[in-house]
Amino acid sequence: MSEDPKNSIRSGFLSGYAELLRHVTRRLGRDADAGDVIQDTFLRIQRIPAGAEIHNARSYLYRMADNQALDHLRERQSRQRYFSSDEYVDPADDSPSPEAIVDYRQRLTLLQQAIAELPARQKEVFLLHKFDGFSHSEIAERLGITRSAVEKLVMKALAHCRDRLGDLIE
């Protein structure tokens, strides 16, 4: 009985990891990106169906890594096309600055106060729509009011919040 192709590719991946990493690094030019591509490649190996017919496990593995690298390059080019270097925020660096944290907390406190000031029905409709994700029609049905009434209540609540937050809304 021949070896399962998935196991053959997995063992080729593990035994040739350093060589595969160098190969992908040459294609991408950055070690960090290459590591991501190699990880994605390993995850793709896990999805190979049992009994798949693969004649050359090493070629298949390298083709898979090359395809992942190409996808990564396309994604990088797309990001560069749509974001200037000033606007692009590295997703790996997701920690806000201390100033941003203070600003967010102040805005959140003002928003909570503004919502607390709303009349009961307006607050209920606003929270169902903005925080629970219900559509206007779903809220109308749930509360036994018209869709138009829901729209008006949401608009009034938004206007109140906008007025209370004032200059903090950009």
Residue pairs with C-beta under 8 A, 6 or more apart in sequence:
4 50
4 51
5 48
5 51
5 52
5 53
5 54
5 57
5 60
6 45
6 48
6 50
6 52
8 54
8 57
9 45
9 48
9 54
9 57
9 60
9 61
10 45
12 57
12 58
12 61
13 20
13 41
13 42
13 45
13 61
16 58
16 61
17 38
20 38
20 41
20 61
20 62
20 65
21 34
21 35
21 38
23 62
23 65
24 34
24 37
24 38
24 41
24 65
24 66
24 68
24 69
25 31
25 34
27 34
27 66
27 69
27 73
28 34
28 37
28 69
28 72
28 73
33 72
33 76
34 69
36 72
37 65
37 68
37 69
37 72
38 65
40 68
40 72
41 61
41 64
41 65
41 68
44 64
44 68
45 61
45 64
48 54
54 60
79 88
80 88
96 104
106 168
107 165
107 168
110 164
110 165
110 168
111 161
111 164
111 165
113 164
114 160
114 161
114 164
114 165
115 123
115 126
115 127
115 157
115 161
116 123
117 160
117 164
118 126
118 157
118 160
121 153
122 153
122 156
122 157
122 160
123 157
124 143
125 139
125 143
125 150
125 153
125 154
125 157
126 153
126 154
126 157
126 158
128 134
128 139
128 142
129 135
129 136
129 139
129 150
129 154
130 154
134 142
136 147
136 150
136 151
136 154
137 147
139 145
139 150
140 146
140 147
140 149
140 150
143 150
162 169
